[in-house]
Amino acid sequence: MFHLIKLELKKGSFTGYIWGSLIAYLTIAGLMMIVYFVEGNNIEEPVFQGYTDMLHMIDLLVRATFIVYASVMISKLIINEFKDKTISLLFAYPVSRKKIIFAKLSIVFFWTFANVLLANLVVGALLISINAGVGYFTEPLTIHTLVQHAIYVLMQAIGAAGMSLLPLAIGMRNKSVPSTIVSSIVIVVLVCSNNLGFSISSIIAIPLSLAVIGILITYMSFRNIDRMDVG
């Protein structure tokens, strides 16, 4: 299995995925710094009440970004190969079709999971450092706050990784890349939108439930792949 994953990463240009993630980190950090410096010193209506609000906004942006990013990966690793029928070449090898598909899906799942965690860490540390120097809010940053947020981000990362598989079922219907990406955007709008400081994803059971649904739907879509005609 790890050999298949390694081959898929090599074929799909692992370096390209890394650069894509780094660009995403820079974009999220840039947006957060704009919000922080433009609205951070607004005394009447501060955009952040404290570290918790700031870290949660970072998490929302990170998850939204990498759920959409995952749909691009799904399009490249799976949808395009079924659409162009190049998947038939892979299925011609003496390897279980399920293992091949599982290797591709594992890349998407764990890449999304790892990037949600890492982006939260990198961008969060950057903004905390900036606030330590600028000091728009003076709420003390406690170990308790950091531990709580770390647990929150871990749960959200699992949820985002599972949800990132949901667009696959839609995209596979017509082997459509646009449908795959648009469906991921719809998921982001529904789950990650922030209305008056509230997001439905803050109810941790919702993203975790959607993650389970995403995994189940993906399994159902490919449970008969060994007998499926892809020619």
Secondary structure, DSSP 8 states (H G I E B T S, - for coil): -HHHHHHHHHHTTHHHHHHHHHHHHHHHHHHHHHHHHHHTT-SSS-S-SSHHHHHHHHHHHHHHHHHHHHHHHHIIIIIHHHHTTTHHHHHTSSS-HHHHHHHHHHHHHHHHHHHHHHHHHHHHHHHHHHHHHH-S------HHHHHHHHHHHHHHHHHHHHHTTHHHHHHHHHT-HHHHHHHHHHHHHHHH--BTTB-GGGSTHHHHHHHHHHHHHHHHHHTTGGG----
